[in-house]
Amino acid sequence: MNIKQWFYLPDVIRRLILSWLTAVTIAYAMVPQNLKNIAVTDCFTALSLPVILMLTADAFIIIFVLSCVFSYQTAKGERFAIAGVFLLLSILTLTASFSISYLLACVLILTILCIYAIYGWQDEETAIKRPKPGSRPAAAAVIVIALLFFIFVSVWTVCRVWTFSAPAYDFGIFSQMFHHMRTTGLPNTTVERDGLLSHFCVHVSPIYYLMLPFYCIFPFPETLQILQAAVLASAAIPAWKLARRHGCRPFAAALFCLILLLYPAYAGGASYDLHENAFLTPLLLWLFYGIDRQNIPLIAVFGVLTLTVKEDAAVYVAVAGLWLLLRALLRRSKRTRFDTCAGICLLIGAVLWFGAVTAWLSVYGTGVMTYRYSNFIYDGSSSLFSVIKAVIMLPIKVLYECSEPEKLKFIAQTLLPFAALPLFTRKYERYILLIPYILVNLMSDYTYQHDIFFQYTYGSTAFLFYLAVINYEDIAVHLRRLLIKHTPLVLSAAIAALCFIIFIVPTASRYPKRYIQNKAYYENIDRLLDTIPKDASVSAAAFYVVPLSDRDVLYTIRYASVEHILSSDYVVLDLTGSSSYKNFETENASGYDNLVQLLLQNGYTMTGQAENAAAIYQKAADQTMLAPSWAS
């Protein structure tokens, strides 16, 4: 018997997975019936991580001994055993926590496991092909598509500013932050936490400094919206290069670029104005291109730039490194040494950076926002380690959370435009690249993380796109034999276009229409706001923070203390909404009326008003602050 067979890594991983699932199933079966409901975190209190690890070790030893007895002719049996154990665990959890969506999710995973059981793991590696010449017309088409996308997003988001539809949270924060960056070089803001502090105490995002030179030339909120549109459109360049690198002909590569730019979660993420996450898709696609080219400078530059986007961007770099490392261990090829070194560097760099920035946020900032994973934190610790322990103890809880009914629409909106290509592979180590999609968008109960109109999709979009490209490369040969070589891409582009028309166009077109129809109304508000001196401190309602953000001291009324509001030289009220005045509401009067009364009591007088829009109150000189008479 060859001793190397004992440590053949694919066999070891398969047996570890089988052992782990067996241990989890046994442990869950022993949980009291009243705690078996996996919809809540109570089930974790009846599970023990040390016990599950011990059971996993025992099961692994038994499976290893059996494989030796039967001379290692157990691979297919082990694969079927994984499917069988998962089926048993699914039945046990469905009995306690049944839902149609969860049942369908279990069936999907069981189908993948059955395919794995029958056919096994595809161990041969696809050779990366050199791009063929003759791509100028297709490349020109991609440039035109990217330019149209840039114009579309720019008009949409700039008109949000012009129609006073961009709120203080979050665009007002960034707009004032850039004002401080231009004048002091520091990312300070008074809007974010009702007082002067660095935005990096909330999120560590040095990537914003790449935008600063352009903002210094054109210091307007609209500039930031246009810059974000340019960043998003620029992803077409690495998308084209990746598709060509993986053997796509010019037409197919152009289709991939079209799919990315029409992807509803891509343009949709801009609907909530500027966010640093917009950098993730182009940076990660360049990182994958550097990996494919085995280009160390590209990997280093774009790996570091990705880390500077945000503290949680380390997850994306770490996953890329983990995938490279696993591929190097499983697949012996000319790339093995490079994949090993690059994977270790990316993984270690990401872990060190994440540790450093989270330590910074814990000591000097507001901490990491772990509350978004409260559905996995069972011990009241607010620690990410609790999430990791929960996943190890009961991995099927992840499947349950990902299949919640409210997330099904999001799954359809994000997977169907890729014609589900990210799922079509028998190189199962590639499923590691689905971790960002599952972890960031589907596991959390924070509703905005599985909404295509918010900024949390940009990182996972890069991973899904890359998976679609490399999986398509593997099936392209079979498609050519069937004379349907471009059918999946055409179908994908058609679905993406349909989703774009249904979900994105109506939302985006609303703001230009609104501005054109009410231009005089909005210009009247602009003239009113321009009467406030640039060096004056201001407290403003949420939708008037952005146009007033080019000043050092600015508060948003909804979240400002009474002391800060009454310390402001000017207060700008919104006459069209009441959400800014919730803190001032009483049983006898509206929040707006109470705030106006408070301002008048403290020597403020109305100095200007735009009919049915806004009113400005100016503070009298040397006025002593009086407490509100209606406050208890």
Order of alpha helices (4+ residues) and beta strands (2+ residues): alpha-alpha-alpha-alpha-alpha-alpha-alpha-beta-beta-alpha-alpha-alpha-alpha-alpha-alpha-alpha-alpha-alpha-alpha-alpha-alpha-alpha-alpha-alpha-alpha-beta-beta-alpha-beta-alpha-beta-beta
